[in-house]
Amino acid sequence: MSRADAIPGPRVQEAAPLFAALGDATRLGLLLTLCAGGPLTVSRLGGQFSVSRQALTKHLEVLSEAGLVSSRRQGRERLWAFQPQRLEDAHLVLERLSRQWDDALARLQAHVEG
C-alpha cells in the first residue's frame, strides 16, 4: 500500500466516532430498529430493549453525536429518526480498506509466485 492509497487522517478522524457508535450491540439494535420502523420515541423503543429509558436515551445521544440519528420534540417526548447519510461515510471507509487489503494480497501473491 502506498501512502497515496492510505485513508486520509481527517477522514479517519471523522469516521472513528461513527464506528465507535456502531460498535455497541444496543446502539446497533437501536439503529436497526429505527431504520426498519421509522421515527420512534424512547417509550416505544423501551419495550424492545432490556435497558432503562435513561440508558436508551444515552445510547441515542451517542448515535446522534455520530450523526446516525436525529431527534425532534413531539409533545413531551423526543422522536428519534435514522439518518442514513453517515452510513455512506462508513461505506466509503470500508470500501477503501477493502481495496487496500485486496492490493496487499495481490502484492503478496505476486511476490510468492514471482
MMTF fields as JSON, N, C-alpha, C and O atoms, coordinates in Angstrom:
{
  "mmtfVersion": "1.0.0",
  "mmtfProducer": "UNKNOWN",
  "numBonds": 455,
  "numAtoms": 456,
  "numGroups": 114,
  "numChains": 1,
  "numModels": 1,
  "chainsPerModel": [1],
  "groupsPerChain": [114],
  "chainIdList": ["A"],
  "bondAtomList": [4, 2, 8, 6, 12, 10, 16, 14, 20, 18, 24, 22, 28, 26, 32, 30, 36, 34, 40, 38, 44, 42, 48, 46, 52, 50, 56, 54, 60, 58, 64, 62, 68, 66, 72, 70, 76, 74, 80, 78, 84, 82, 88, 86, 92, 90, 96, 94, 100, 98, 104, 102, 108, 106, 112, 110, 116, 114, 120, 118, 124, 122, 128, 126, 132, 130, 136, 134, 140, 138, 144, 142, 148, 146, 152, 150, 156, 154, 160, 158, 164, 162, 168, 166, 172, 170, 176, 174, 180, 178, 184, 182, 188, 186, 192, 190, 196, 194, 200, 198, 204, 202, 208, 206, 212, 210, 216, 214, 220, 218, 224, 222, 228, 226, 232, 230, 236, 234, 240, 238, 244, 242, 248, 246, 252, 250, 256, 254, 260, 258, 264, 262, 268, 266, 272, 270, 276, 274, 280, 278, 284, 282, 288, 286, 292, 290, 296, 294, 300, 298, 304, 302, 308, 306, 312, 310, 316, 314, 320, 318, 324, 322, 328, 326, 332, 330, 336, 334, 340, 338, 344, 342, 348, 346, 352, 350, 356, 354, 360, 358, 364, 362, 368, 366, 372, 370, 376, 374, 380, 378, 384, 382, 388, 386, 392, 390, 396, 394, 400, 398, 404, 402, 408, 406, 412, 410, 416, 414, 420, 418, 424, 422, 428, 426, 432, 430, 436, 434, 440, 438, 444, 442, 448, 446, 452, 450],
  "bondOrderList": [1, 1, 1, 1, 1, 1, 1, 1, 1, 1, 1, 1, 1, 1, 1, 1, 1, 1, 1, 1, 1, 1, 1, 1, 1, 1, 1, 1, 1, 1, 1, 1, 1, 1, 1, 1, 1, 1, 1, 1, 1, 1, 1, 1, 1, 1, 1, 1, 1, 1, 1, 1, 1, 1, 1, 1, 1, 1, 1, 1, 1, 1, 1, 1, 1, 1, 1, 1, 1, 1, 1, 1, 1, 1, 1, 1, 1, 1, 1, 1, 1, 1, 1, 1, 1, 1, 1, 1, 1, 1, 1, 1, 1, 1, 1, 1, 1, 1, 1, 1, 1, 1, 1, 1, 1, 1, 1, 1, 1, 1, 1, 1, 1],
  "groupList": [{"groupName": "MET", "atomNameList": ["N", "CA", "C", "O"], "elementList": ["N", "C", "C", "O"], "formalChargeList": [0, 0, 0, 0], "bondAtomList": [1, 0, 2, 1, 3, 2], "bondOrderList": [1, 1, 2], "singleLetterCode": "M", "chemCompType": "L-PEPTIDE LINKING"}, {"groupName": "SER", "atomNameList": ["N", "CA", "C", "O"], "elementList": ["N", "C", "C", "O"], "formalChargeList": [0, 0, 0, 0], "bondAtomList": [1, 0, 2, 1, 3, 2], "bondOrderList": [1, 1, 2], "singleLetterCode": "S", "chemCompType": "L-PEPTIDE LINKING"}, {"groupName": "ARG", "atomNameList": ["N", "CA", "C", "O"], "elementList": ["N", "C", "C", "O"], "formalChargeList": [0, 0, 0, 0], "bondAtomList": [1, 0, 2, 1, 3, 2], "bondOrderList": [1, 1, 2], "singleLetterCode": "R", "chemCompType": "L-PEPTIDE LINKING"}, {"groupName": "ALA", "atomNameList": ["N", "CA", "C", "O"], "elementList": ["N", "C", "C", "O"], "formalChargeList": [0, 0, 0, 0], "bondAtomList": [1, 0, 2, 1, 3, 2], "bondOrderList": [1, 1, 2], "singleLetterCode": "A", "chemCompType": "L-PEPTIDE LINKING"}, {"groupName": "ASP", "atomNameList": ["N", "CA", "C", "O"], "elementList": ["N", "C", "C", "O"], "formalChargeList": [0, 0, 0, 0], "bondAtomList": [1, 0, 2, 1, 3, 2], "bondOrderList": [1, 1, 2], "singleLetterCode": "D", "chemCompType": "L-PEPTIDE LINKING"}, {"groupName": "ILE", "atomNameList": ["N", "CA", "C", "O"], "elementList": ["N", "C", "C", "O"], "formalChargeList": [0, 0, 0, 0], "bondAtomList": [1, 0, 2, 1, 3, 2], "bondOrderList": [1, 1, 2], "singleLetterCode": "I", "chemCompType": "L-PEPTIDE LINKING"}, {"groupName": "PRO", "atomNameList": ["N", "CA", "C", "O"], "elementList": ["N", "C", "C", "O"], "formalChargeList": [0, 0, 0, 0], "bondAtomList": [1, 0, 2, 1, 3, 2], "bondOrderList": [1, 1, 2], "singleLetterCode": "P", "chemCompType": "L-PEPTIDE LINKING"}, {"groupName": "GLY", "atomNameList": ["N", "CA", "C", "O"], "elementList": ["N", "C", "C", "O"], "formalChargeList": [0, 0, 0, 0], "bondAtomList": [1, 0, 2, 1, 3, 2], "bondOrderList": [1, 1, 2], "singleLetterCode": "G", "chemCompType": "PEPTIDE LINKING"}, {"groupName": "VAL", "atomNameList": ["N", "CA", "C", "O"], "elementList": ["N", "C", "C", "O"], "formalChargeList": [0, 0, 0, 0], "bondAtomList": [1, 0, 2, 1, 3, 2], "bondOrderList": [1, 1, 2], "singleLetterCode": "V", "chemCompType": "L-PEPTIDE LINKING"}, {"groupName": "GLN", "atomNameList": ["N", "CA", "C", "O"], "elementList": ["N", "C", "C", "O"], "formalChargeList": [0, 0, 0, 0], "bondAtomList": [1, 0, 2, 1, 3, 2], "bondOrderList": [1, 1, 2], "singleLetterCode": "Q", "chemCompType": "L-PEPTIDE LINKING"}, {"groupName": "GLU", "atomNameList": ["N", "CA", "C", "O"], "elementList": ["N", "C", "C", "O"], "formalChargeList": [0, 0, 0, 0], "bondAtomList": [1, 0, 2, 1, 3, 2], "bondOrderList": [1, 1, 2], "singleLetterCode": "E", "chemCompType": "L-PEPTIDE LINKING"}, {"groupName": "LEU", "atomNameList": ["N", "CA", "C", "O"], "elementList": ["N", "C", "C", "O"], "formalChargeList": [0, 0, 0, 0], "bondAtomList": [1, 0, 2, 1, 3, 2], "bondOrderList": [1, 1, 2], "singleLetterCode": "L", "chemCompType": "L-PEPTIDE LINKING"}, {"groupName": "PHE", "atomNameList": ["N", "CA", "C", "O"], "elementList": ["N", "C", "C", "O"], "formalChargeList": [0, 0, 0, 0], "bondAtomList": [1, 0, 2, 1, 3, 2], "bondOrderList": [1, 1, 2], "singleLetterCode": "F", "chemCompType": "L-PEPTIDE LINKING"}, {"groupName": "THR", "atomNameList": ["N", "CA", "C", "O"], "elementList": ["N", "C", "C", "O"], "formalChargeList": [0, 0, 0, 0], "bondAtomList": [1, 0, 2, 1, 3, 2], "bondOrderList": [1, 1, 2], "singleLetterCode": "T", "chemCompType": "L-PEPTIDE LINKING"}, {"groupName": "CYS", "atomNameList": ["N", "CA", "C", "O"], "elementList": ["N", "C", "C", "O"], "formalChargeList": [0, 0, 0, 0], "bondAtomList": [1, 0, 2, 1, 3, 2], "bondOrderList": [1, 1, 2], "singleLetterCode": "C", "chemCompType": "L-PEPTIDE LINKING"}, {"groupName": "LYS", "atomNameList": ["N", "CA", "C", "O"], "elementList": ["N", "C", "C", "O"], "formalChargeList": [0, 0, 0, 0], "bondAtomList": [1, 0, 2, 1, 3, 2], "bondOrderList": [1, 1, 2], "singleLetterCode": "K", "chemCompType": "L-PEPTIDE LINKING"}, {"groupName": "HIS", "atomNameList": ["N", "CA", "C", "O"], "elementList": ["N", "C", "C", "O"], "formalChargeList": [0, 0, 0, 0], "bondAtomList": [1, 0, 2, 1, 3, 2], "bondOrderList": [1, 1, 2], "singleLetterCode": "H", "chemCompType": "L-PEPTIDE LINKING"}, {"groupName": "TRP", "atomNameList": ["N", "CA", "C", "O"], "elementList": ["N", "C", "C", "O"], "formalChargeList": [0, 0, 0, 0], "bondAtomList": [1, 0, 2, 1, 3, 2], "bondOrderList": [1, 1, 2], "singleLetterCode": "W", "chemCompType": "L-PEPTIDE LINKING"}],
  "groupTypeList": [0, 1, 2, 3, 4, 3, 5, 6, 7, 6, 2, 8, 9, 10, 3, 3, 6, 11, 12, 3, 3, 11, 7, 4, 3, 13, 2, 11, 7, 11, 11, 11, 13, 11, 14, 3, 7, 7, 6, 11, 13, 8, 1, 2, 11, 7, 7, 9, 12, 1, 8, 1, 2, 9, 3, 11, 13, 15, 16, 11, 10, 8, 11, 1, 10, 3, 7, 11, 8, 1, 1, 2, 2, 9, 7, 2, 10, 2, 11, 17, 3, 12, 9, 6, 9, 2, 11, 10, 4, 3, 16, 11, 8, 11, 10, 2, 11, 1, 2, 9, 17, 4, 4, 3, 11, 3, 2, 11, 9, 3, 16, 8, 10, 7],
  "groupIdList": [1, 2, 3, 4, 5, 6, 7, 8, 9, 10, 11, 12, 13, 14, 15, 16, 17, 18, 19, 20, 21, 22, 23, 24, 25, 26, 27, 28, 29, 30, 31, 32, 33, 34, 35, 36, 37, 38, 39, 40, 41, 42, 43, 44, 45, 46, 47, 48, 49, 50, 51, 52, 53, 54, 55, 56, 57, 58, 59, 60, 61, 62, 63, 64, 65, 66, 67, 68, 69, 70, 71, 72, 73, 74, 75, 76, 77, 78, 79, 80, 81, 82, 83, 84, 85, 86, 87, 88, 89, 90, 91, 92, 93, 94, 95, 96, 97, 98, 99, 100, 101, 102, 103, 104, 105, 106, 107, 108, 109, 110, 111, 112, 113, 114],
  "secStructList": [7, 7, 4, 4, 4, 1, 7, 7, 2, 2, 2, 2, 2, 2, 2, 2, 2, 2, 2, 2, 2, 2, 6, 1, 2, 2, 2, 2, 2, 2, 2, 2, 2, 2, 2, 2, 2, 7, 1, 3, 3, 2, 2, 2, 2, 2, 6, 6, 1, 1, 1, 7, 2, 2, 2, 2, 2, 2, 2, 2, 2, 2, 2, 2, 2, 6, 6, 1, 3, 3, 3, 3, 3, 3, 6, 6, 3, 3, 3, 3, 3, 3, 7, 6, 2, 2, 2, 2, 2, 2, 2, 2, 2, 2, 2, 2, 2, 2, 2, 2, 2, 2, 2, 2, 2, 2, 2, 2, 2, 2, 2, 2, 2, 7],
  "xCoordList": [0.855, 0.0, 0.894, 1.781, 0.666, 1.421, 0.764, -0.391, 1.514, 0.975, -0.221, -1.147, -0.177, -1.268, -2.574, -3.655, -2.477, -3.67, -4.244, -5.373, -3.482, -3.915, -5.141, -5.316, -5.977, -7.149, -6.649, -5.93, -7.014, -6.527, -6.866, -7.945, -5.934, -6.119, -7.413, -8.108, -7.77, -9.036, -10.244, -11.202, -10.199, -11.307, -11.424, -12.527, -10.283, -10.276, -10.828, -11.614, -10.423, -10.909, -12.422, -13.086, -12.974, -14.417, -15.145, -16.266, -14.517, -15.159, -15.077, -15.93, -14.079, -13.871, -15.094, -15.489, -15.713, -16.902, -18.062, -18.859, -18.138, -19.182, -19.027, -19.988, -17.81, -17.575, -17.665, -18.097, -17.264, -17.4, -18.87, -19.238, -19.712, -21.147, -21.754, -22.629, -21.297, -21.828, -21.292, -21.811, -20.252, -19.594, -20.28, -19.748, -21.428, -22.169, -23.444, -24.172, -23.71, -24.862, -26.196, -27.073, -26.348, -27.601, -27.776, -28.858, -26.705, -26.804, -27.062, -27.847, -26.412, -26.646, -28.097, -28.737, -28.61, -30.009, -30.969, -31.972, -30.659, -31.491, -31.499, -32.545, -30.338, -30.238, -31.033, -31.743, -30.914, -31.662, -33.168, -33.939, -33.579, -34.998, -35.527, -36.598, -34.772, -35.202, -35.191, -36.031, -34.255, -34.176, -35.397, -35.955, -35.802, -36.917, -38.276, -39.251, -38.346, -39.646, -39.976, -41.043, -39.092, -39.359, -39.106, -38.659, -39.379, -39.149, -39.952, -41.132, -39.283, -39.923, -39.477, -38.411, -40.301, -39.939, -39.189, -39.2, -38.541, -37.843, -38.844, -38.522, -40.038, -41.071, -41.364, -41.45, -41.516, -41.805, -40.603, -40.77, -39.399, -38.191, -37.95, -37.384, -38.379, -38.111, -38.591, -37.944, -39.698, -40.228, -39.414, -39.604, -38.516, -37.745, -36.324, -35.599, -35.932, -34.569, -34.602, -35.471, -33.655, -33.638, -32.724, -31.929, -32.85, -32.124, -33.12, -34.215, -32.729, -33.631, -33.83, -33.059, -34.885, -35.138, -33.968, -33.591, -33.406, -32.262, -31.071, -30.398, -30.822, -29.72, -30.001, -29.098, -31.258, -31.615, -31.355, -30.823, -31.73, -31.51, -30.027, -29.638, -29.198, -27.751, -27.223, -26.399, -27.687, -27.265, -27.713, -26.959, -28.926, -29.425, -28.628, -28.416, -28.193, -27.379, -26.019, -25.499, -25.439, -24.179, -24.388, -23.573, -25.484, -25.8, -26.031, -25.655, -26.643, -26.89, -25.579, -25.394, -24.673, -23.374, -22.581, -21.788, -22.791, -22.126, -22.857, -22.382, -24.008, -24.764, -25.638, -26.115, -25.852, -26.63, -28.126, -28.927, -28.507, -29.921, -30.102, -29.145, -31.326, -31.67, -32.954, -33.659, -33.229, -34.451, -35.147, -34.544, -36.442, -37.242, -38.286, -38.701, -38.696, -39.71, -41.066, -41.459, -41.776, -43.162, -43.891, -43.854, -44.545, -45.176, -44.119, -43.197, -44.254, -43.299, -42.11, -41.138, -42.185, -41.126, -40.349, -40.735, -39.251, -38.468, -38.677, -38.696, -38.83, -38.997, -37.64, -37.065, -37.132, -35.808, -35.953, -36.807, -35.107, -35.174, -33.772, -32.789, -33.707, -32.47, -32.034, -32.862, -30.723, -30.142, -29.132, -28.002, -29.516, -28.674, -27.413, -26.52, -27.304, -26.161, -24.819, -23.86, -24.754, -23.478, -23.053, -21.862, -24.0, -23.619, -22.858, -22.047, -23.103, -22.343, -20.868, -19.981, -20.613, -19.234, -18.573, -17.425, -19.301, -18.764, -18.502, -17.479, -19.426, -19.273, -18.011, -17.264, -17.773, -16.596, -15.295, -14.349, -15.248, -14.05, -13.823, -12.7, -14.888, -14.743, -14.391, -13.63, -14.933, -14.604, -13.124, -12.453, -12.622, -11.203, -10.323, -9.31, -10.708, -9.96, -9.946, -8.917, -11.069, -11.164, -10.239, -9.548, -10.227, -9.333, -7.876, -7.072, -7.531, -6.157, -5.766, -4.653, -6.67, -6.426, -6.25, -5.33, -7.129, -7.017, -5.691, -5.056, -5.263, -3.978, -2.815, -1.881, -2.881, -1.81, -1.749, -0.66, -2.894, -2.915, -2.381, -1.666, -2.715, -2.213, -0.699, -0.015, -0.17, 1.292, 1.952, 3.005, 1.348, 1.904, 1.883, 2.86, 0.778, 0.674, 1.718, 2.36, 1.91, 2.911, 4.308, 5.144, 4.564, 5.892, 6.13, 7.215, 5.116, 5.251, 5.401, 6.207, 4.623, 4.662, 5.838, 6.234, 6.407, 7.495, 8.792, 9.831],
  "yCoordList": [-1.175, 0.0, 1.229, 1.355, 2.123, 3.363, 4.383, 4.23, 5.416, 6.479, 7.155, 7.625, 7.193, 7.833, 7.059, 7.638, 5.748, 4.922, 4.952, 4.516, 5.458, 5.457, 6.343, 7.33, 5.979, 6.79, 8.057, 7.971, 9.233, 10.488, 10.614, 10.211, 11.18, 11.345, 12.016, 11.518, 13.153, 13.802, 12.897, 12.921, 12.103, 11.186, 10.129, 9.773, 9.636, 8.655, 9.298, 8.679, 10.535, 11.233, 11.412, 11.333, 11.653, 11.813, 10.48, 10.433, 9.405, 8.091, 7.39, 6.56, 7.706, 6.989, 7.041, 5.995, 8.206, 8.22, 7.409, 6.83, 7.381, 6.606, 5.123, 4.459, 4.609, 3.198, 2.888, 1.801, 3.831, 3.632, 3.509, 2.669, 4.357, 4.3, 2.984, 2.43, 2.49, 1.235, 0.005, -1.099, 0.201, -0.918, -1.436, -2.323, -0.911, -1.345, -2.058, -1.553, -3.221, -4.029, -3.293, -3.372, -2.589, -1.869, -0.756, -0.585, 0.005, 1.089, 0.561, 1.142, -0.528, -1.118, -1.585, -1.403, -2.177, -2.6, -1.429, -1.51, -0.339, 0.866, 1.388, 1.759, 1.412, 1.897, 1.02, 1.528, -0.288, -1.205, -1.051, -1.096, -0.871, -0.681, 0.599, 0.605, 1.688, 2.962, 2.919, 3.538, 2.199, 2.065, 1.319, 1.695, 0.286, -0.548, 0.021, -0.142, 0.692, 1.097, 2.56, 2.981, 3.341, 4.766, 5.464, 4.828, 6.751, 7.519, 6.962, 6.635, 6.864, 6.34, 7.126, 7.74, 7.098, 7.71, 6.69, 5.494, 7.18, 6.282, 5.327, 4.162, 5.801, 4.931, 3.748, 2.61, 4.019, 2.945, 2.016, 0.809, 2.571, 1.756, 0.918, -0.173, 1.431, 0.784, -0.649, -1.466, -0.971, -2.324, -3.34, -4.546, -2.862, -3.764, -4.012, -4.837, -3.307, -3.425, -3.627, -3.099, -4.389, -4.716, -3.766, -4.194, -2.473, -1.448, -0.36, -0.275, 0.465, 1.521, 2.599, 2.716, 3.374, 4.501, 5.473, 6.042, 5.648, 6.541, 6.039, 6.822, 4.74, 4.157, 4.271, 4.559, 4.043, 4.188, 5.606, 5.814, 6.575, 7.973, 8.258, 8.956, 7.727, 7.935, 7.291, 7.885, 6.091, 5.424, 6.224, 6.36, 6.748, 7.547, 8.84, 9.311, 9.406, 10.62, 10.331, 11.154, 9.165, 8.77, 8.619, 9.078, 7.972, 7.821, 9.181, 9.391, 10.092, 11.434, 12.192, 12.856, 12.092, 12.754, 12.219, 12.947, 10.951, 10.345, 10.663, 10.309, 11.329, 11.709, 10.606, 10.713, 9.547, 8.404, 8.524, 7.887, 9.33, 9.583, 11.063, 11.775, 11.507, 12.874, 12.793, 11.784, 13.872, 13.884, 15.219, 16.235, 15.177, 16.398, 16.215, 15.097, 17.314, 17.282, 16.934, 17.431, 16.061, 15.747, 15.701, 14.691, 16.787, 16.888, 16.893, 17.708, 15.981, 15.889, 14.988, 14.945, 14.283, 13.33, 13.787, 14.713, 13.099, 13.321, 12.145, 10.989, 12.446, 11.44, 11.257, 12.211, 10.015, 9.706, 9.079, 8.22, 9.52, 9.024, 8.676, 9.333, 7.649, 7.202, 8.224, 8.761, 8.488, 9.39, 8.599, 8.39, 8.161, 7.246, 7.862, 7.121, 9.174, 9.794, 9.359, 9.127, 9.249, 8.886, 7.464, 7.154, 6.596, 5.241, 5.232, 4.336, 6.201, 6.325, 6.587, 6.063, 7.395, 7.632, 6.335, 6.065, 5.527, 4.236, 3.334, 2.652, 3.338, 2.522, 2.921, 2.054, 4.207, 4.673, 4.255, 3.835, 4.369, 3.974, 2.469, 2.027, 1.68, 0.22, -0.209, -1.158, 0.472, 0.16, 0.435, -0.365, 1.552, 1.899, 0.876, 0.441, 0.496, -0.507, -1.836, -2.509, -2.218, -3.462, -3.429, -4.407, -2.309, -2.184, -2.276, -2.911, -1.657, -1.71, -3.148, -3.585, -3.863, -5.254, -6.11, -6.925, -5.925, -6.667, -6.385, -7.303, -5.132, -4.766, -5.436, -5.931, -5.446, -6.078, -7.578, -8.137, -8.229, -9.67, -9.928, -10.906, -9.071, -9.231, -9.08, -9.821, -8.12, -7.954, -9.167, -9.613, -9.699, -10.884, -12.073, -12.817, -12.251, -13.346, -13.191, -14.175, -12.0, -11.758, -12.044, -12.593, -11.683, -11.938, -13.431, -13.928, -14.149, -15.601, -16.351, -17.275, -15.947, -16.638, -16.191, -16.911, -15.009, -14.485, -14.993, -14.657],
  "zCoordList": [0.0, 0.0, 0.0, 0.844, -0.931, -0.97, -0.054, 0.344, 0.27, 1.109, 0.427, 1.088, -0.912, -1.652, -1.507, -1.613, -1.264, -1.117, 0.299, 0.522, 1.239, 2.639, 2.809, 2.094, 3.757, 4.077, 4.758, 5.753, 4.245, 4.823, 6.294, 6.729, 7.065, 8.505, 8.901, 9.786, 8.268, 8.637, 8.397, 9.169, 7.335, 7.036, 8.138, 8.553, 8.601, 9.695, 10.961, 11.678, 11.241, 12.436, 12.396, 13.43, 11.2, 11.057, 11.198, 11.706, 10.753, 10.751, 12.105, 12.417, 12.903, 14.166, 15.09, 15.603, 15.329, 16.201, 15.625, 16.362, 14.317, 13.648, 13.961, 14.35, 13.788, 14.058, 15.547, 15.929, 16.384, 17.833, 18.214, 19.035, 17.611, 17.901, 17.434, 18.099, 16.307, 15.771, 16.5, 16.331, 17.308, 17.976, 19.23, 19.897, 19.558, 20.743, 20.295, 19.44, 20.865, 20.433, 20.623, 19.763, 21.731, 21.962, 20.941, 20.38, 20.701, 19.722, 18.32, 17.57, 17.966, 16.651, 16.55, 15.514, 17.605, 17.627, 17.504, 16.795, 18.198, 18.088, 16.658, 16.125, 16.053, 14.683, 13.722, 12.854, 13.876, 13.024, 13.233, 12.275, 14.479, 14.786, 14.163, 13.557, 14.312, 13.732, 12.207, 11.554, 11.66, 10.203, 9.669, 8.638, 10.354, 9.899, 10.286, 9.552, 11.444, 11.976, 11.884, 12.329, 11.321, 11.234, 12.551, 13.505, 12.628, 13.851, 15.03, 14.901, 16.177, 17.386, 18.605, 18.609, 19.631, 20.905, 21.753, 21.463, 22.799, 23.723, 24.363, 24.6, 24.639, 25.222, 24.314, 24.775, 23.027, 22.064, 21.901, 21.727, 21.956, 21.83, 23.081, 23.007, 24.221, 25.503, 25.604, 26.258, 24.981, 25.054, 24.273, 24.431, 23.437, 22.587, 23.1, 22.544, 24.147, 24.67, 26.177, 26.871, 26.665, 28.095, 28.868, 29.705, 28.575, 29.318, 29.711, 29.154, 30.671, 31.148, 30.082, 29.13, 30.28, 29.367, 29.387, 28.362, 30.568, 30.718, 29.894, 29.225, 29.95, 29.173, 27.677, 26.891, 27.287, 25.864, 25.385, 24.295, 26.201, 25.832, 25.655, 24.719, 26.544, 26.419, 25.138, 24.443, 24.823, 23.588, 22.363, 21.399, 22.398, 21.285, 21.133, 20.015, 22.234, 22.162, 21.532, 20.78, 21.833, 21.189, 19.683, 18.883, 19.312, 17.882, 17.229, 16.075, 17.958, 17.445, 17.243, 16.223, 18.208, 18.092, 16.908, 16.31, 16.567, 15.412, 14.109, 13.03, 14.202, 13.015, 12.444, 11.314, 13.214, 12.732, 12.993, 12.309, 13.968, 14.257, 14.541, 14.846, 14.439, 14.829, 15.652, 15.645, 16.35, 17.15, 17.003, 16.657, 17.28, 17.32, 18.404, 18.709, 18.969, 20.021, 19.437, 18.382, 20.157, 19.831, 21.167, 21.871, 21.505, 22.815, 23.896, 23.874, 24.843, 25.946, 25.624, 26.378, 24.525, 24.185, 22.959, 22.245, 22.752, 21.551, 20.611, 21.035, 19.356, 18.322, 17.646, 17.121, 17.663, 17.122, 15.744, 15.528, 14.809, 13.434, 12.928, 13.271, 12.12, 11.472, 10.422, 9.686, 10.358, 9.36, 8.521, 8.962, 7.333, 6.551, 5.958, 5.547, 5.897, 5.233, 5.821, 5.084, 7.137, 7.782, 7.456, 7.498, 7.134, 6.763, 5.448, 5.211, 4.602, 3.363, 3.68, 3.005, 4.703, 5.126, 5.569, 5.216, 6.347, 6.792, 5.589, 5.521, 4.654, 3.454, 2.68, 2.227, 2.53, 1.798, 2.484, 1.818, 3.798, 4.537, 4.413, 4.168, 4.581, 4.478, 3.063, 2.874, 2.078, 0.689, 0.414, -0.238, 0.905, 0.736, 1.437, 0.89, 2.638, 3.395, 2.659, 2.614, 2.087, 1.328, 0.115, -0.17, -0.597, -1.755, -1.333, -2.015, -0.228, 0.263, 0.624, 0.333, 1.247, 1.615, 0.36, 0.285, -0.623, -1.887, -2.571, -3.091, -2.579, -3.183, -2.456, -3.086, -1.121, -0.338, -0.622, -0.748, -0.723, -1.038, -2.433, -2.65, -3.38, -4.764, -4.799, -5.505, -4.034, -3.989, -3.345, -3.799, -2.303, -1.656, -2.607, -2.7, -3.31, -4.28, -5.369, -5.736, -5.894, -6.937, -6.405, -7.122, -5.176, -4.558, -4.388, -4.69, -3.903, -3.673, -4.994, -5.108, -5.977, -7.27, -8.133, -9.05, -7.854, -8.668, -8.196, -8.764]
}
